[in-house]
């Protein structure tokens, strides 16, 4: 292609050109260049013909190619759709005879459509043949800048870069988007943000930004961007895995050179030369890719790359074979596995950090977990635009999340730290700031610290159950099933009225199945299915898992009581949150009553047994649970000063502050709205012996 353009700029013309390949826009530009260098504009109508090759008979082909020019040295004939010529048609045979002795007064341009990529060897033998492949990203950017200038657009180079990242290197798509931008009022300089608004893909939210976040280990950003990227035209889960896999192979090249002692600019140059030698497709500019892989190489030992490639392959297979359509869930699991693997300067560490199991076990854990990830929310993000969990309510926090989504993680972390420093811990916004700080953390350890602060120090806030669920997800992703189980039990025990319990049941089922405790897993599933009615996608996810409970199927008969753990999947919703006689803790709160609805999960309707208490039992409303007695006493004093009778109960290593003293559950439930209106947070009813 470059040689063709150089020859045309010199005025060198061949008698026959044969243009094929995928990039039709460049073929059309070549035709315009040939016309400009061959024909005078005033005589073009007399000396230019354009036809569809398949529709011409031999006589027409002979006439078109051998007619003499009028008042000019040459004439131009463009024959399109040459792929429509069958091998033994008379028209094709006539043109092949012409190719043996082409007319010096005629320039014939054969154009093969992008739908047929294979080169026609008979045509190429007698013609100047050029294959037009898709341009690499950096050349597509140069093309777009030149095209924008032709359209009179004033556009920032970074905006062009974002445009190419958004719509790809396909020049037809770029040409269409630039034409739309050209319809805007003149005089406006187009910035990346402005282009993002007009194209519909915001700056920092392209498929390349997702890949970059994964390679850099930015878990929160990768998952937040993922939800947006998958909704963009032309993007699929398989395409994203392919892009990541290509980058991992590139990282392998860079790391191999790194381990041989190549560093700095020499490493970039060596990777760039290898890219030029092999010219792979599906990448950004080779210089940009080489710089990125060289930068990431120290954090990606070979063992980590191998483990990540295995994870990507497993995800690719699951995307193509799973019966549950959940691309986001599968890719979320892939992000968790890849970004939480150990990295660093060290060499091979066996199985790439946290993944230290044989290949078959790794594949089993990945495939088993991935199929059932909840597509309704991401593993670490609570971003307002994407998550079904509590959304940030303060505009400053919304801006912080947006910065993180757009790749400005450092800026987001600085802003949230400043906001935290100027907000007193007693402010109701404080736990939300901590939660946001967790979402923009640079690593899983930092994320865990902030989530634990929300769950322990601010357990009465509306963000505590969100934080606990995130901790469950972190533990599960890292293989810490015991930790996940502890947080699940705490969420069940302390927040039985949480709206997150249907989603929690999914994680609980996965955790307990992996712990070889199917009875408890099935009990959680029963409650999750009952609470998720109306959410079709979540019902499907839970139903998929519930296939592992055939003997405990929902519709197999009357429900069992809470005291029958062997019948776990058939337990009514109250039972998973009711007191267990064999529990080592003093008490497990009973779930607040839900609005009644027809029971469609059993064939024989049965009355729901009311939870019972030992003789002399009472009900209270729990306000919070803290880690120290001093903190609990301070909270109790503040509650007493506001006219609420507060008591402190030590249980499960925590000090729980409760108010009220009610003889029946109905009385406690009736008092709950007034207490919540007065104090805020997420108070709930508990039973005491």
Residue pairs with C-beta under 8 A, 6 or more apart in sequence:
1 26
1 130
1 131
1 132
1 133
4 17
4 30
4 128
4 130
5 30
5 33
7 14
8 30
8 33
8 34
8 37
11 37
13 34
13 37
13 38
13 74
13 107
14 107
14 127
14 128
15 102
15 103
15 104
15 106
15 107
15 108
16 99
16 102
16 107
16 108
16 109
16 110
16 126
16 127
16 128
17 30
17 34
17 107
17 108
17 109
17 110
17 127
17 128
17 129
17 130
18 82
18 110
18 112
18 120
18 123
18 124
18 127
18 128
18 129
18 130
19 27
19 30
19 109
19 110
19 111
19 112
19 129
19 130
19 132
20 111
20 112
20 116
20 117
20 119
20 120
20 129
20 130
20 131
20 132
21 27
21 112
21 114
21 117
21 130
21 131
21 132
21 133
22 114
22 117
22 132
22 133
22 134
23 114
23 132
23 133
23 134
23 135
23 170
23 171
24 113
24 114
24 132
24 172
25 171
25 172
25 175
26 132
26 135
26 171
27 111
27 132
30 109
30 130
30 132
31 78
31 109
31 111
34 76
34 107
34 109
35 44
35 48
35 76
38 74
38 76
38 107
39 47
39 48
39 72
39 74
39 75
39 76
40 72
43 70
43 71
43 72
46 69
46 70
46 71
46 72
47 69
47 70
47 72
47 74
47 75
47 76
48 75
48 76
48 77
48 78
49 64
49 75
49 76
49 77
49 78
50 77
50 78
50 80
51 60
51 64
51 77
51 78
51 79
51 80
52 79
52 80
52 81
52 84
53 79
53 80
53 81
53 82
53 84
53 85
53 91
53 95
53 110
54 81
54 82
54 84
54 85
54 91
56 64
56 79
56 91
57 90
57 91
58 90
58 91
58 93
58 94
60 91
61 91
61 94
61 95
61 98
62 94
62 98
64 77
64 79
65 77
65 95
65 98
65 102
65 103
65 106
65 108
66 98
66 103
66 106
67 75
67 106
68 75
68 105
69 75
69 105
69 106
73 105
74 105
74 106
74 107
75 105
75 106
75 107
76 106
76 107
76 108
76 109
77 106
77 107
77 108
77 109
78 108
78 109
78 111
79 95
79 108
79 109
79 110
79 111
80 111
80 113
81 111
81 112
81 113
82 110
82 111
82 112
82 120
82 123
83 112
83 113
83 115
83 116
83 120
85 91
85 92
85 95
86 92
96 122
96 123
96 126
98 108
99 123
99 125
99 126
99 127
100 126
102 108
102 126
110 123
110 127
112 120
119 129
119 131
123 129
133 281
134 169
134 170
134 281
135 143
135 169
135 171
136 169
136 283
136 284
136 285
136 286
137 164
137 165
137 169
137 283
137 284
137 285
137 288
138 284
138 285
138 286
138 287
138 288
139 169
139 285
140 164
140 169
140 171
140 174
141 157
141 160
141 161
141 164
141 285
143 171
143 174
144 160
144 163
144 164
144 174
144 178
145 155
145 157
145 160
147 174
147 175
147 178
148 155
148 160
148 178
148 181
151 178
151 179
151 181
151 182
152 182
152 186
153 178
153 181
153 182
153 190
154 187
154 188
154 189
154 190
155 181
155 189
155 190
155 195
156 189
156 190
156 191
156 192
158 191
158 192
159 190
159 191
159 192
159 194
159 195
161 192
162 192
162 195
162 196
162 203
162 206
163 174
163 177
163 178
163 195
163 199
164 174
165 206
165 207
165 208
165 209
165 284
166 195
166 196
166 199
166 201
166 206
166 232
167 173
167 174
167 177
167 199
167 201
168 234
177 199
180 198
181 190
181 195
181 198
184 190
184 198
188 194
192 203
193 202
193 203
195 203
196 202
196 203
196 205
200 232
201 228
201 232
202 228
202 405
202 406
203 406
204 225
204 405
204 406
204 407
204 408
205 225
205 228
205 229
205 405
205 406
206 229
206 232
207 229
207 232
207 235
207 239
207 240
207 243
208 243
208 284
209 225
209 229
209 407
210 222
210 225
210 226
210 229
210 240
211 240
211 243
211 244
211 247
212 292
212 407
213 221
213 222
213 225
213 407
214 222
214 244
214 335
214 338
214 339
215 247
215 251
215 292
215 296
215 300
216 296
217 299
217 339
217 343
217 442
217 443
218 339
218 409
218 442
219 335
219 336
219 339
219 340
219 379
219 380
219 443
219 444
219 447
220 380
220 381
220 404
220 439
220 440
220 441
220 447
221 404
221 405
221 407
221 409
221 440
222 335
222 339
223 332
223 335
223 378
223 379
223 380
223 381
224 378
224 381
224 383
224 386
224 401
224 404
224 405
224 439
225 405
226 240
226 328
226 331
226 332
226 335
226 378
227 328
227 378
227 381
227 386
228 385
228 386
228 405
229 235
229 240
230 236
230 237
230 240
230 327
230 328
230 331
236 327
237 315
237 319
237 327
237 328
237 330
237 331
238 316
238 319
238 320
240 331
241 312
241 315
241 316
241 319
241 331
241 334
242 282
242 316
243 282
244 312
244 334
244 338
245 309
245 312
245 313
245 316
246 280
246 282
246 283
247 283
247 289
247 293
248 305
248 308
248 309
248 312
249 309
250 271
250 275
250 283
250 289
250 293
251 293
251 296
251 297
251 300
251 305
252 302
252 305
253 271
253 274
253 293
254 267
254 271
254 290
254 293
254 294
254 296
254 297
255 297
255 300
255 301
255 302
255 305
256 302
257 267
257 270
257 271
257 297
258 267
258 294
258 297
258 298
259 302
259 347
262 270
264 294
267 294
267 297
268 287
268 290
268 291
268 294
269 290
271 289
271 290
271 293
271 294
272 286
272 287
272 290
275 283
275 286
275 289
275 290
276 286
283 289
298 344
298 345
299 343
299 344
300 343
301 343
301 344
301 346
301 347
301 348
301 349
301 352
302 347
302 348
303 347
303 348
303 349
303 350
303 351
303 352
303 353
304 341
304 342
304 343
304 349
304 352
304 353
305 352
306 352
307 341
307 351
307 352
307 353
307 355
307 362
308 337
308 338
308 341
308 352
310 355
310 359
310 362
310 363
311 334
311 337
311 338
311 355
311 362
311 366
312 334
312 338
314 362
314 363
314 366
314 367
314 370
315 330
315 331
315 333
315 334
315 366
315 370
317 367
318 330
318 366
318 367
318 370
318 371
319 327
319 330
322 330
322 370
322 371
323 544
324 371
324 372
324 540
324 541
324 544
326 371
326 373
326 375
326 537
326 541
327 375
328 373
328 375
328 378
329 370
329 371
329 372
329 373
329 374
329 375
329 541
330 370
330 371
330 373
332 373
332 378
332 379
333 366
333 369
333 370
333 373
333 379
333 477
334 366
334 370
335 379
336 379
336 473
336 477
337 355
337 366
337 477
339 444
340 353
340 354
340 444
340 477
340 478
341 352
341 353
341 354
341 355
342 349
342 352
342 353
342 354
343 353
350 356
351 357
351 362
354 478
354 479
355 362
357 365
365 479
369 476
369 510
371 544
372 506
372 510
372 541
372 544
372 545
373 379
374 503
374 506
374 538
374 541
375 537
375 541
376 388
376 503
376 535
376 537
376 538
377 386
377 387
377 388
377 389
377 503
378 386
378 387
379 470
379 473
379 477
380 438
380 439
380 447
380 470
380 473
380 474
381 387
381 439
382 389
382 390
382 391
382 392
382 435
382 436
382 439
382 466
382 470
383 391
383 392
383 401
383 405
383 439
384 391
384 392
384 398
384 401
388 503
389 466
389 469
389 500
390 462
390 463
390 466
392 398
392 400
392 401
392 432
392 436
393 432
394 429
394 432
396 415
396 419
397 416
397 419
397 432
397 433
397 436
399 415
400 412
400 415
400 416
400 419
400 436
400 440
401 412
401 436
401 439
401 440
403 409
403 411
403 412
403 415
404 412
404 439
404 440
409 440
409 442
412 440
413 437
413 440
413 441
413 442
416 433
416 436
416 437
416 440
417 437
419 433
420 430
420 433
420 434
420 437
423 429
423 430
423 433
424 430
425 457
428 461
428 680
430 458
431 454
431 457
431 458
431 461
431 463
431 464
432 461
432 463
434 450
434 453
434 454
434 458
434 463
435 450
435 451
435 454
435 463
435 466
435 467
437 450
438 446
438 447
438 448
438 449
438 450
438 451
438 454
438 467
438 470
439 447
441 447
441 450
444 474
444 478
447 470
447 474
448 471
448 474
451 467
451 468
451 470
451 471
451 474
452 467
452 471
454 461
454 463
454 464
454 466
454 467
455 464
455 467
455 468
455 471
455 487
455 490
456 625
456 626
456 627
456 654
457 626
457 627
458 464
459 494
459 624
459 625
459 626
459 654
460 623
460 624
460 625
460 679
460 681
460 682
460 683
461 680
461 681
461 682
462 680
462 681
462 682
464 494
464 495
464 682
465 491
465 495
465 498
465 500
465 682
466 500
468 487
468 490
468 491
468 495
469 491
469 500
469 503
469 504
469 507
471 483
471 487
472 484
472 487
472 488
472 491
472 504
472 507
472 511
473 507
475 481
475 483
475 484
475 487
476 484
476 507
476 510
476 511
481 511
481 514
481 515
482 515
484 507
484 511
485 511
485 512
485 515
488 504
488 507
488 508
488 511
490 652
491 498
491 500
491 501
491 504
492 501
492 504
492 508
492 576
492 577
492 588
493 577
493 585
493 588
493 589
493 652
494 589
494 622
494 625
494 656
494 684
495 501
495 682
495 684
496 577
496 589
496 590
496 591
496 592
496 684
497 591
497 592
497 682
497 684
497 685
498 504
498 682
501 527
501 528
501 531
502 528
502 531
502 532
502 535
502 538
502 542
503 528
503 538
504 524
504 528
505 524
505 525
505 527
505 528
505 529
505 531
505 532
505 542
506 528
506 538
506 541
506 542
506 545
508 520
508 521
508 524
508 528
509 521
509 522
509 524
509 525
509 528
509 542
509 545
510 521
510 545
511 521
512 518
512 520
512 521
512 524
513 521
513 545
513 548
518 548
518 549
518 568
519 552
519 565
519 566
519 567
519 568
520 565
520 568
521 545
521 548
521 549
521 568
522 546
522 548
522 549
522 552
522 568
522 569
523 565
523 568
523 569
523 571
523 575
523 576
524 568
524 576
525 542
525 545
525 546
525 549
525 569
526 552
526 554
526 568
526 569
526 570
526 571
526 572
526 573
526 576
526 601
527 571
527 573
527 575
527 576
527 577
528 538
528 542
529 539
529 542
529 543
529 546
529 554
529 601
530 572
530 573
530 601
531 573
531 594
532 538
532 539
532 542
533 539
533 597
546 553
546 554
546 569
549 568
549 569
552 567
552 568
552 569
552 570
553 569
553 570
554 569
554 570
554 601
554 602
555 601
555 602
555 603
556 570
557 570
557 602
557 603
557 604
558 570
558 602
558 603
558 604
558 606
559 570
559 571
559 572
559 601
559 602
559 606
560 567
560 570
560 571
561 571
561 575
561 609
562 571
562 572
562 574
562 575
562 576
562 578
562 580
563 581
564 571
570 602
572 608
572 609
573 591
573 594
574 590
574 591
574 608
574 611
577 588
577 589
577 590
577 591
578 588
578 590
578 591
578 611
579 587
579 588
579 590
579 611
579 687
580 588
585 651
585 652
586 649
586 651
586 688
586 689
587 651
587 686
587 687
587 688
587 689
589 622
589 684
589 685
589 686
589 687
590 611
590 665
590 685
590 686
590 687
592 669
592 672
592 684
592 685
593 669
599 605
599 606
610 665
611 665
611 687
613 687
613 689
614 689
616 689
617 687
617 688
617 689
618 661
618 662
618 663
618 687
618 688
619 660
619 662
619 663
619 664
619 665
619 667
619 668
619 685
619 686
619 687
619 688
620 647
620 658
620 659
620 660
620 661
620 662
620 668
620 685
620 686
620 688
621 658
621 659
621 660
621 668
621 671
621 672
621 675
621 683
621 684
621 685
621 686
622 656
622 657
622 658
622 683
622 684
622 685
622 686
623 635
623 639
623 646
623 657
623 658
623 659
623 675
623 679
623 681
623 683
624 635
624 656
624 657
624 681
625 654
625 655
625 656
625 657
626 632
626 635
626 654
626 655
626 657
627 653
627 654
627 655
628 655
629 648
629 650
629 655
631 655
632 648
632 655
632 656
632 657
633 648
635 646
635 657
636 646
636 647
636 648
636 657
637 646
639 646
639 657
639 659
639 679
640 646
642 678
642 679
644 659
644 660
644 675
644 678
645 659
645 660
645 661
646 657
646 658
646 659
647 657
647 658
647 659
648 655
648 656
648 657
648 658
649 655
649 656
649 658
649 688
650 656
658 686
659 675
660 668
660 671
660 675
662 668
662 671
665 685
665 687
668 685
669 685
672 683
672 684
672 685
675 683
676 682
676 683
